[in-house]
């Protein structure tokens, strides 16, 4: 029976396998006079309404509560199996029938739960920061019902901080995939003949075979940013009705080509049908970039020497935290497929799964090597690294982004001044649009306090450390798939509200185009500008970038190195 369940891939959790084995053991001992109690708790996620109704109709162990909402939302069903209260020790025949009933009810519960888990699970929702933008928007997390903005309020300025769109694997990762192809052939060749070895494994060739350069924006990424540009213009038509001028619509990107290409794709959508170029009536527009070695607004992570030292020192500790997960999954996958996988093999296969699912929309190959519970653990391990090295795991991670936060506030104040000075339309900035990286948007989101509860927000205001994200099956708010997917973005829209009974200016914060709770604004997305400045921005502005990042540059040797870095650009071409 266990082999039947395994061969049909209906049992996805190790503890379910153990429960089935235990149930069969009970069945074999059903003639015993010793009373036996079976009591286990089974967790499932991603169960949809249809599965819930079937479970409740045919399964006496199913939850009695009605589960509603999207299939992607987490739900838990607890099943408890207890001994028959009519257990009669003297009557072996009756005992045998009663125990058979218990065993088959147990197996039915497990079948329905495992099958529901399999049907409702979509690996594309669990790829951390490799998640596609369109997929990320399918999962609602920390979002709220947007505030009702008074009709007399009008948007007067927009700040956008966006990550580049979907990109190809970097040069280093391309080499890793080339090596993986040879390694898989070696594993299959050395393996015993078994139907547990997936047929594709020994024949697999990297889809990027022969590709020398990588990391560029691919066509899916172009489309993501192009459509985002169109939607932003349609959502805020009064902001984008002016004739184009680079001082009115400022577009900035880092010097990394995929970021500047994303800016171009966005601009083509934003200004489509606004010019006379080609059949799409496009128009030319400017994208500016600062030297990557001195770009403290969008590539602060590369300009901050203390952060670079922290990241280098912390890397081995992060690997150590992830090691138990890789050990556990390596053993499980190796046993399940009769292959001598190493931790490096599993790490490369997980990377391949993310690339196939995100870039190629292929989920029935490398991703099927992993069960849903294993995918959840691997996603958590990726998110853990993002949390520690880019997010709330260390205050330096986000405090070094203060120049960007200050630039956002400064642009709002300039827009207010221009409005109050009654400058003519077209003579002042209406939007400041920035395109960068996950290493930019994650710290910026942390500065805003996104994906935090009230007590956690108070901690980061006091620069106290936060606890690490809990391991599955526990839920967590910090997820790379929603915080910084490809094309992920934060928009801060400044509104003018002339009503005399309220503050004159408000800020609305949108994450991936949807309203999100701001802990510093009492959990609302629409906040008086003065409150936003006092509770969200000002507490961070006490930190000067140079003091945070270059406090030890009094050393003459470090000063010399910093000077050459500034003159020549960073010699370290980090593939971020």
PyMOL commands that set and color helices and strands:
alter all, ss='L'
color gray80, all
select helices_A, chain A and resi 2-7+14-28+49-58+92-120+123-125+128-130+133-136+171-190+201-203+219-235+257-270+300-303+305-337+343-360+366-369+372-389+395-399+402-420+438-448+454-461+480-483+519-521+529-540+545-549+556-568
alter helices_A, ss='H'
color red, helices_A
select strands_A, chain A and resi 153-163+249-253+431-436+489-497+505-511+514-515+526-528
alter strands_A, ss='S'
color yellow, strands_A
deselect
rebuild
show_as cartoon
